[in-house]
Structures are given as C-alpha cells and as structure tokens.
C-alpha cells in the first residue's frame, strides 16, 4: 500500500505549493490526519474516491459525504474513509496566515463550516483547479505567476463559500453508492456512457438524475462526462501510440476534427501539441 503519494507534477510559489498527486490503495482506506497548512483539493475523474469524513475532535462518528472539491483546514483533525483504489488529486497547500491575509478574514471553524469544507460547490472552483492541472502538466510562459493568481482566486472563493454555505445537510442529491456507480462506469474502457445510461445505473429517471447530480457536485452531468472524455484523451495521447483518428473513434467523436476542437477548447492545446509536450517531459525526466 502506498501511503506517500506519487508526485506527478508540482509548482512552488510565494502564495502556496501546488501538486498533482496520485495514491494507490489496494484495500479500503481509513486515515486520520492533521495538516499544518490549509489544503484546497479536487479529486480527478476517473480516479475520484467515494469518500466520507468526520472531525473526531468536534463531532466524532458524524460522517459527511466528501465531494470532489474540498478544503482541509490547518490544525483540525480529519478522519477519512473510502473504498480505496487509485486516487488522483490536485492540491494547493497554503499557510494559514497567507490564507487569512488574502481572504481578508480568519475563518471560524464551527461544525457547520467544517462540513461545508468537505463538499465545496461553486462554479468558479472547478475551472480554476482544472486550469491548474493543465498548467502543471504543460507549463506556459510566466507559469509561477499564473499559478499564484489561480491560488489567490481559490483562496478568496473558498472563503466566500464557507461563509455563505451554512446548510450542508445532504437532501435531494445522489447517494454515495449512486455517485460511485457513476464514477466506476466512467472509468471503464470503451465508449463513454450517456446521461440516460447513468440515470438507469442510479435507478432514477433522466430529469431526476440531472437534478440530483447537480445538487451533489455543483455541475451538470453532461459537463462531468465531457471532462471524463478529455481526461481519457489526455491519457491515450500520453500513454499510447494510437493515431488521432483512432483516439477520436474510441472517445465517440464522429471525426478527428471534432475531437481536436473539443480538446483544444478544454486544454488550450491541440492533441498533437499536448502529445509532443508530454513526450518531452517524459524524456527529460
């Protein structure tokens, strides 16, 4: 079992450290930890973990669902349980004093605030964290400055969400087992599922599934599937010798040009550019 994560990419800045990390847990995990810095994290599909967590020193055994975006406060003991498997996250580690200075306040870690931290739902967070993933994997000009700007925005946005979201009780959203079925299906090889297929897996109708999914994750199911498709494309471009035509067909695109357009829109790089950068980084390491 790998307790220490594998660092896939990293960037250090004056605001905080950003890392792309991966673990492999061959059996169910049950981990308790206290961080010295605040950790803003997002689990990445298809490796997102079906996790739940509690704060033993505040509400022991009162477990809450962990969303794919969460904040782990400094100095607060957190216990996390999940089914294990392969887990990949983008993590921003920020000193408490830096966080307070940029946010303009020191957050009051009440029980409600801590529960909010376990499932941060906001339209700005996900694009910022996804952009950080892309920047770590393919750094551009003034990369460190760009990373600092993204982390600064994440600090401000997470502080706003913690202040605003007072009611985090899970009503009217997908259950943990339903979300697990969705992520497991997206991780399978072969054509990606439709919304109708995912709704059937969860045992609900299409419209109800869309409402439940958005309530849980803060994004549409279609956007979630699209991101999984792009993540799979990045892996195929990096790890295989398949042609762009073959990759496009595997991902369900009718034509390679449609694939290239979608990939560029999501990553700001063409598939060919992404493959070239990935290979240069692999050969240099």
C-alpha positions as CSV (number, residue, x, y, z in Angstrom):
1,X,0.0,0.0,0.0
2,X,1.3,3.4,-1.0
3,X,0.9,5.8,2.0
4,X,3.1,8.5,0.5
5,X,1.6,9.9,-2.8
6,X,3.4,9.9,-6.1
7,X,4.1,13.4,-7.2
8,X,3.1,13.7,-10.9
9,X,3.8,17.4,-11.2
10,X,4.4,20.4,-8.9
11,X,4.9,24.1,-8.6
12,X,6.1,26.1,-5.6
13,X,5.1,29.8,-5.3
14,X,5.0,32.5,-2.7
15,X,1.3,32.0,-2.2
16,X,1.3,28.2,-1.8
17,X,2.5,24.9,-3.2
18,X,0.5,23.2,-5.9
19,X,0.9,19.5,-6.7
20,X,-0.7,16.8,-8.8
21,X,-0.7,13.7,-6.6
22,X,-1.6,10.1,-7.0
23,X,-2.1,7.2,-4.5
24,X,-3.0,3.6,-4.9
25,X,-4.9,2.0,-2.0
26,X,-5.5,-1.8,-2.8
27,X,-7.9,-2.1,0.1
28,X,-10.4,0.2,1.8
29,X,-8.7,3.2,3.5
30,X,-9.3,4.7,6.9
31,X,-6.9,7.6,7.5
32,X,-6.8,10.2,10.3
33,X,-4.5,13.3,9.8
34,X,-3.9,16.9,10.9
35,X,-2.5,19.3,8.4
36,X,-0.1,22.2,9.2
37,X,-1.4,24.1,6.1
38,X,-4.8,24.6,4.6
39,X,-5.3,22.1,1.7
40,X,-7.6,23.1,-1.2
41,X,-8.1,19.9,-3.2
42,X,-10.0,18.4,-6.1
43,X,-10.2,14.7,-6.9
44,X,-9.9,14.0,-10.6
45,X,-12.0,11.6,-12.6
46,X,-12.0,8.7,-13.3
47,X,-9.9,8.2,-10.1
48,X,-12.3,10.2,-7.8
49,X,-12.7,8.5,-4.5
50,X,-16.0,7.7,-2.9
51,X,-15.1,9.2,0.5
52,X,-16.8,10.3,3.7
53,X,-15.2,12.1,6.6
54,X,-15.6,13.3,10.1
55,X,-13.9,15.6,12.5
56,X,-13.1,13.3,15.6
57,X,-12.4,16.2,18.0
58,X,-15.6,18.1,17.1
59,X,-18.2,15.6,16.0
60,X,-16.8,12.0,16.3
61,X,-18.5,9.5,14.1
62,X,-20.7,12.2,12.4
63,X,-19.6,11.3,8.8
64,X,-20.4,13.5,5.9
65,X,-20.0,13.0,2.1
66,X,-16.8,14.3,0.6
67,X,-17.3,16.0,-2.7
68,X,-14.7,16.1,-5.4
69,X,-13.7,19.6,-4.2
70,X,-12.9,20.1,-0.6
71,X,-10.8,22.2,1.9
72,X,-8.9,20.6,4.8
73,X,-8.3,23.3,7.5
74,X,-4.9,23.5,9.3
75,X,-4.8,22.2,12.8
76,X,-8.1,20.3,12.6
77,X,-8.0,16.5,12.9
78,X,-9.8,14.8,10.0
79,X,-10.7,11.2,9.5
80,X,-11.4,9.9,6.0
81,X,-12.8,6.6,4.9
82,X,-13.2,5.4,1.3
83,X,-13.2,2.3,-0.8
84,X,-9.6,2.9,-1.8
85,X,-8.3,2.2,-5.3
86,X,-6.4,4.7,-7.5
87,X,-6.9,8.3,-6.3
88,X,-5.6,11.4,-8.1
89,X,-5.9,14.9,-6.8
90,X,-4.8,18.5,-7.5
91,X,-3.7,20.0,-4.2
92,X,-3.0,23.6,-3.2
93,X,-1.2,23.9,0.2
94,X,-1.4,27.4,1.8
95,X,-0.1,28.7,5.1
96,X,-2.9,29.8,7.5
97,X,-1.5,33.3,7.8
98,X,-1.3,33.7,4.0
99,X,-4.9,32.3,3.6
100,X,-6.2,34.8,6.2
101,X,-4.4,37.7,4.6
102,X,-5.7,37.1,1.1
103,X,-9.2,36.1,2.2
104,X,-9.4,39.2,4.5
105,X,-10.6,37.1,7.4
106,X,-9.8,34.2,9.7
107,X,-12.5,31.6,9.2
108,X,-14.3,30.4,12.3
109,X,-14.2,26.6,12.1
110,X,-17.6,25.7,13.5
111,X,-19.1,22.3,12.9
112,X,-21.2,23.7,10.0
113,X,-18.3,25.4,8.4
114,X,-16.2,22.3,8.6
115,X,-19.0,20.2,7.0
116,X,-19.1,22.8,4.2
117,X,-15.4,22.4,3.6
118,X,-15.9,18.7,2.8
119,X,-18.1,19.5,-0.3
120,X,-17.3,22.9,-1.8
121,X,-19.8,23.7,-4.5
122,X,-19.1,26.7,-6.6
123,X,-18.9,27.4,-10.4
124,X,-15.5,29.1,-10.2
125,X,-13.6,26.5,-8.2
126,X,-13.6,23.7,-10.7
127,X,-12.4,25.6,-13.7
128,X,-9.6,27.2,-11.6
129,X,-8.4,23.8,-10.4
130,X,-8.7,22.2,-13.8
131,X,-6.6,25.0,-15.2
132,X,-4.0,24.4,-12.6
133,X,-3.9,20.7,-13.6
134,X,-3.2,21.8,-17.2
135,X,-0.6,24.3,-16.1
136,X,1.3,21.8,-14.1
137,X,1.3,19.3,-16.9
138,X,2.2,21.8,-19.6
139,X,3.7,24.9,-18.1
140,X,3.5,28.1,-20.2
141,X,5.2,31.4,-20.0
142,X,5.2,33.1,-16.6
143,X,3.9,29.8,-15.1
144,X,4.6,30.5,-11.5
145,X,2.9,33.9,-11.7
146,X,-0.1,32.2,-13.3
147,X,-0.2,29.6,-10.6
148,X,-0.1,32.3,-7.9
149,X,-3.0,34.1,-9.5
150,X,-5.1,30.9,-9.6
151,X,-4.3,30.0,-6.0
152,X,-5.2,33.6,-4.9
153,X,-8.6,33.3,-6.6
154,X,-9.1,29.9,-5.0
155,X,-8.4,31.3,-1.5
156,X,-10.9,34.1,-2.0
157,X,-13.6,31.8,-3.5
158,X,-13.3,29.1,-0.9
159,X,-13.5,31.6,1.9
160,X,-16.7,33.1,0.4
161,X,-18.3,29.6,0.0
162,X,-17.5,28.7,3.6
163,X,-19.2,31.9,4.8
164,X,-22.2,31.5,2.6
165,X,-23.0,27.8,2.8
166,X,-24.4,27.3,6.2
167,X,-26.8,24.4,5.4
168,X,-24.8,21.4,4.2
169,X,-27.3,18.7,5.1
170,X,-27.5,16.3,2.2
171,X,-31.0,16.5,0.9
172,X,-32.1,15.9,-2.7
173,X,-28.8,14.7,-4.1
174,X,-27.2,11.5,-5.3
175,X,-26.4,9.0,-2.6
176,X,-22.8,7.8,-2.2
177,X,-23.5,4.5,-3.8
178,X,-25.1,6.2,-6.8
179,X,-22.1,8.5,-7.3
180,X,-19.8,5.6,-7.0
181,X,-21.6,3.8,-9.8
182,X,-21.3,6.9,-12.0
183,X,-17.5,7.2,-11.4
184,X,-16.9,3.4,-11.9
185,X,-18.8,3.5,-15.2
186,X,-16.8,6.5,-16.4
187,X,-13.6,4.7,-15.5
188,X,-14.4,1.7,-17.7
189,X,-12.8,1.2,-21.1
190,X,-14.9,1.6,-24.2
191,X,-17.5,4.2,-25.2
192,X,-18.4,6.7,-22.5
193,X,-21.9,6.5,-21.1
194,X,-24.9,8.7,-21.9
195,X,-26.9,10.5,-19.3
196,X,-29.7,8.0,-19.8
197,X,-27.3,5.1,-19.0
198,X,-26.0,6.8,-15.8
199,X,-29.6,7.5,-14.7
200,X,-30.5,3.9,-15.2
201,X,-27.5,2.8,-13.2
202,X,-28.7,5.0,-10.3
203,X,-32.2,3.7,-10.6
204,X,-33.9,7.1,-11.3
205,X,-35.3,8.9,-14.3
206,X,-33.2,11.2,-16.5
207,X,-34.5,14.5,-15.3
208,X,-34.4,13.5,-11.6
209,X,-30.8,12.2,-12.1
210,X,-29.7,15.5,-13.6
211,X,-31.1,17.4,-10.6
212,X,-29.6,15.0,-8.1
213,X,-26.2,15.0,-9.8
214,X,-26.0,18.8,-10.0
215,X,-27.1,19.2,-6.4
216,X,-24.3,16.9,-5.3
217,X,-21.4,18.1,-7.5
218,X,-22.3,21.6,-8.5
219,X,-22.0,20.9,-12.2
220,X,-24.1,19.2,-14.9
221,X,-23.8,15.5,-15.7
222,X,-23.0,16.4,-19.3
223,X,-20.1,18.6,-18.2
224,X,-18.8,15.8,-16.0
225,X,-18.9,13.3,-18.8
226,X,-17.2,15.8,-21.2
227,X,-14.4,16.2,-18.6
228,X,-14.0,12.4,-18.3
229,X,-13.8,12.2,-22.1
230,X,-11.0,14.8,-22.2
231,X,-9.1,13.1,-19.3
232,X,-9.3,9.8,-21.2
233,X,-8.0,11.6,-24.3
234,X,-5.0,13.0,-22.4
235,X,-4.1,9.5,-21.1
236,X,-4.4,8.0,-24.5
237,X,-2.3,10.8,-26.0
238,X,0.4,10.3,-23.3
239,X,0.4,6.5,-22.8
240,X,-0.4,5.1,-26.2
241,X,0.8,5.3,-29.8
242,X,-2.8,5.4,-31.2
243,X,-3.3,7.9,-34.0
244,X,-5.6,10.9,-33.5
245,X,-8.2,9.2,-35.7
246,X,-8.2,6.1,-33.5
247,X,-8.4,8.1,-30.3
248,X,-11.3,10.2,-31.7
249,X,-13.2,7.0,-32.6
250,X,-12.6,5.5,-29.1
251,X,-13.9,8.6,-27.5
252,X,-17.1,8.6,-29.6
253,X,-16.2,11.6,-31.9
254,X,-17.6,11.3,-35.4
255,X,-14.5,12.9,-36.9
256,X,-10.9,13.7,-35.7
257,X,-11.5,17.4,-36.3
258,X,-14.4,17.3,-33.8
259,X,-12.1,15.7,-31.3
260,X,-9.4,18.3,-31.9
261,X,-11.8,21.2,-31.5
262,X,-13.2,19.8,-28.2
263,X,-9.7,19.0,-26.9
264,X,-8.4,22.5,-27.7
265,X,-11.4,24.1,-26.1
266,X,-10.8,22.2,-22.9
267,X,-7.0,22.4,-22.7
268,X,-5.9,25.4,-24.9
269,X,-3.7,22.9,-26.8
270,X,-4.2,20.8,-29.8
271,X,-4.0,17.0,-29.3
272,X,-0.7,17.0,-31.3
273,X,0.8,19.8,-29.2
274,X,-0.3,18.0,-25.9
275,X,1.3,14.8,-27.0
276,X,4.6,16.5,-28.0
277,X,4.8,18.3,-24.7
278,X,4.0,15.2,-22.7
279,X,6.7,13.2,-24.5
280,X,9.3,15.9,-24.0
281,X,8.6,16.0,-20.3
282,X,8.7,12.2,-20.1
283,X,12.1,12.0,-21.9
284,X,13.6,14.8,-19.8
285,X,12.6,13.1,-16.5
